[in-house]
């Protein structure tokens, strides 16, 4: 419908600016101004499409692993596994390498010692058995420190690697194997300190629970059941406290790697970031842990079960063929355990890095900074590290 308040502009001599000559065109209806003719002076037709305040809205960009906005629950659950599919070499490859080194190193150190100890016990006299056994147990405990140290270093490296990969993926980059290892190596000592702190806390709790049981047993053997009951109650309380503390401090590796903080400063940073978001962080971390552990059991246990049945069916009389089946089954189960363990370790490390980015987006507007960085890089400009403290 023609706007009743519209009048064509007048040019020199009072003529309209449309270029139409007098007497051309249909007569104007009564009470209306001149009808505008098609031409340079006519207003353009309205643009098609929706109108309103949201007409120009576009969703946040997703240059790589995740959209640059605070992450939803489903994204937090799915993105850890997407990191493996998106960049499998540095992620899954690193996790598998750590698993293989720890497993092979443990076997290479402990198996020769165990076989040697068994041989000595078999050839020892009755009076020397106790002394040899005691020395063997002490030696075994000392040797366990070596694979434990390898496991600590490997776990620290893997956490740093996943933080680097997730941060690069958020900007649409794919960090190579050497890149993620070099960046993780620069922060390896604070990361090792973090892993050692977790291991020490778990060791203290276990020693305390065992000490409670032994104390009651030494006081009176019949009180050992009371000691076990008290240890269970204390263990439940310690588990609740540990879950709370770990959730509050779980973002420490991300702050160590991306912000260059020391261990104490990174722990304080994690504590502040998780304020008001405890249940969100706790729920996501627990769900991812449950998913990967259930998947591991579903994959590995059927192989062991089928292998045990197959050994009986192949060799019901015990001629030795069943032992071959058991060995093959055991090797296959170990291989599957390594693969599934690598996926589990990578996913659980990745979800911590994702939660760190999500909370910084919610609390500090990191998503806006990342969008700005993506735009400037697309324009060919140099940008600073958006994750620095």
N, C-alpha and C positions, 0 to 999 in steps of 0.2 A: 504494500500500500504506500502511496506517495506521501511523504512527510508534509503536513499542512503548513509548517513554518518555513519551508524551503523556498527561496527565490533565487532565480539565476542571477549571477553577477552581470552587471551592465558594462559594456565596453564603451568606447568613444561614441558619442552621439546618441547614447541611450540604448544602443542595441545590445542584445544579450551576447554573452561570451561564447555561446554555443556555435556560432557561425551560421545559424539558420536565418533565412531571410523572412521578413514579415509576409504573412499570408500563406506560409507553408506549414504543413503539419495539421493535426486535428485541432478543432477549437477547444479551448480550456473549459472544463466544467465550471459552472457558476460557483463563486466563492473560493475558488482555488487560484493559485498563481499559475503562470505559464507552465505547461507540461515540458519537462526537460527532454531534449532530444538526444539521441545517441551522438556522442562526439567527445571532444576534449574536455568540455566543461561538466559532463555528467559524472556524478559520484560513482566510484567503482562498486560493483556488486559485492555483497558480503562474502567473505571467504567461507567455503564449506567446512564442516567439522564442528566439534563441540565448542561451546563457549563457556566462560566462567573462569574462576581463579586458577583452576588446575589445567587450563588448556595447554600451557607450555611445559608441564611436568614431564620429566623423563626419569626412569629408574636409575639408581646409582650404578656406576660402571662396574663391570666384572672383568678386569683385565686378565685374570688368571685363576687362581685356586678358589677364590671366594669373592662375593660382592663386597664392595667397599662401603659397608654400613654395618651397624651392630648386627651380630649374627643370631639367627633363630636357632631353636633347639635342634631341629632336624639338620640344619647345616653343620652344627657343631658335632653331631653324631656321624654324619657322612663324610665330612671333609678329611678326617684323619686317614680314612681308607682311600680317598681320592688322591692323597699325596703320593701313595705308592703307585697308583695307575698313571699319574701324570708325570712322575719323574722316578721311575723304578730303580735306575742305576744307583744314584747316591743314597736313596732312602732304603729300599729293600736290600740292595747290595751291601750297604754298610751294616744293616741289622744282621744279615746272614753272616757277614764276615766276623762280626763280634761274637755271634753264637758259635760259629765253628772254632774260632780261636780259643774261647773259654772251654768248650767241650773237649777239643783235642788236647789242649794244654793240661786240663785236669786229668784226662785219661793217661797221658804220657808221663805224668808225674806220679800218680797214685797207683796205677796198675803194676808197674815193676816193683814198687815197694811192697804192695800187698802180696804179690806172688813170692817175693823173697822172704817176707815174714812168715808166710805159710810154710815155705820149705824149711826154714830154720826151726819152727815149732815142731814140724814133723820129725826132724832128726835130733831134736834136743832131748836130753834126759828129763826124767820126771821132776828132778829138783830145780832145773833151769827154766822150766816152762813159764812159771809165774814171772820171773825176772824178764825173760824175753818178751812176754806178752805186754808187760807194763812199759818196757822201752819201746815196743812197737806202737802202742797207743800214743805215747808222747811224740814219737817221730811222725806218726800220721797226722796228728794235730798241727805240728809245725809245718809239714808239707802242705797242709790245706791252706796255709796263708798265701802260698804262691798263686794258686788259681783264684783265690779270693781277691788278691791284688789285681790280677788280670781282669777279673770281672768288674771290679770297681772302676778301673781305667776305661774299659770298654763301654760300660754303662754311661760314664760321664761323657765320653766322646759322642755316643749315640744321641744323648739328649742335646748336646750342642749342635750336632749335625742337623737334627730335625728342626731346631729353632731357626737355623740359618735357611733351611730349605723352605719352611713355611713363610718366613718373612719375604724371601725372594718370590715365592709363588703368589703372595698377595699383590705384588706389583706386576705380575705377569712374566716374571723371569724364571728360567730353569737353570739353577746353579749346578755346575758340573761336579764330578766326584772330587777332584782335587780342590775345587773352590770351597766346598763345604767342610772338608777335612782341615784345610788351612785356617779357615776362620774359627772352627771349633778348637783347633790346637792353640790359638792365641789366648783362649780363655780356659785352658784345660785345668790349671791349678785351682781356681775357684770352683770349677765344676767337680773336680775330684774331692775337694773339701766338702761340697754339698752331699755327694754320694757317701762319703765316709761318715758324715754326720748322721745320715739316715741309717747306715749299717750299725753304727755305734749305739744309736738309740734302740734299735731292735735287739742288739746283743745284750744291752743292759736289762731290758725287759725280760728276755728269756732267762738270763742268769738269776734275776730276782725271783722269778716263778719257781725255777728249779731249787733255789736256795730255801724257799719257803717249805717245799716238800721235804727236802733233806733235813731241815731243822726239826720239823715235827717227827721225822723218822728217828733222828738221833735222841730226841727226848724220850720217846717211847714208841717202839715199833707199831703198836696198835693204833697210834695216832696218825699214821701215814694217810689214812682216808680223810681225816679232818684237814690235814695239810693239803691234800689234793683239792678238797672242796674250797678251801680258802684261796688256793692258787687260781682256781677257775674264776672265782669272783673278782679277785684282783686283776686277772687277765682280761676279763670283760671290761672292767673299768679302764684298764690301760688301753684296750682296743678303741674305746670311745674317745679317750683323750688323744690317742695317736691319730685317729681319723680327723678330728677337729684341727689339730696342729698341722698335719700334712696338707689338708685342704687349704688352710690359710697361707702356708708357705710353699705350695706346689708351683707357683709361678717364678720361683727363685732362678731356675736355669735360664729362663727367657730374659730376665732382667740382667743376669750375668753376661750373656752373650750379646744381646742387642743394645743394652745401655752401657756396657763396659763397667759395671759396678763390681765391687768386692763382695765377698760372701755375706757379711753382716748387712751391708747396705742393700743388697739384693733381697735378703730375707725381709727387711723392713719394708721395702718397696712392694713385695708380694702381699705382705700383711695389709698395707693400705689399699691396694687395688681390690682386694677381695672383700673389703668392708661393705656390708649390705648385699653381697652376692654369694654368700657362703653356700646356700642350698643349691644354687644354680651350678656353681663350680663342682660341688660334691656330687650332685646327681649326674652330671655329664661324665665326670671321671669314673664314677662307679659303673655306669652303664657301659661305657667303652671297655672297661676291664672285664665285666661280666660277658660281654659279647665275644671278646677275643678268647677268653678262657673256656667258655662253652664250645666255641668253634674248635679249639685245640683238642678238647676231649672227644668231640664228635669225629674228628679226623683221625686221631691217633689210636684211641681205644679199640675201635672195631678191627684195626689191623692186628693188634696184639691178640684180641680174642679169636679172630679167625685163624691166626697162626698157631695158637695153642691147639685148637680143634684139628687143624690140618696135620699137625705133627703126630697126633694120636691116630688119625685115619690112615696116614701114610705108613706109619710104623707101629702097628698095634702090638707087635711082639717084642719091641725094644731092640731091634737089630742095629740101630745107629742112624738110619735114614731120617728118623724124626728129629734127631739133634740138628741135622743140616737144615731142616725146615725151620726149627726154632732160631737158629743163627741168622738165617736169611730174614726171617720175620723181625728179629731184633734190630738188624741193620736198617731195614726199611722203616721201622718205627722210629729209630733215631733220626734218620733223614727227614721224615715228616715232622718230627718234633723240632728239628732245627729250623725248617721252613716256617712252621706255624709260630714258633717262638720269635723268629725275626719279624714276622708280620705283627705279632702282639706288641713287641717292644717298640716298633716304629709307630704303630697306631697310638699307643699310650703316651709316647713322647710328643707326637704331633698334636694331640688334643690339648696338652698343656700349653703349647705355643699358641694354638688357636684361641684358647680361653684368655691368654694374656693379651692378644690383639683385640679380642672382643671387649674386654674390660677397659682397655685404653680408649677404644672408640666410644664407649658409653660414658666414661668419666672425663676424658680429655679431648674428645673430638678428633681422635687420630684418623678417623675415616676421611674427614675433610682435608687433612694434611696429605694423606695418601692420594686422594683425588687430584689435589693440586700438583703433586709430584708427577703423577701419570700424565697430566695435561702438559706440564712443562717439558717432560722428557719427549712426549710426542711432538712438541714444537722444536725439538733439538737443543734445548737449553740444559745447562749443567744444574744439577740439583744437589742439595745436601742430604745427608742421611736422615730420613724422616723418623727413624726409630730411636735416635740418640736421646739421652735423657735431657 
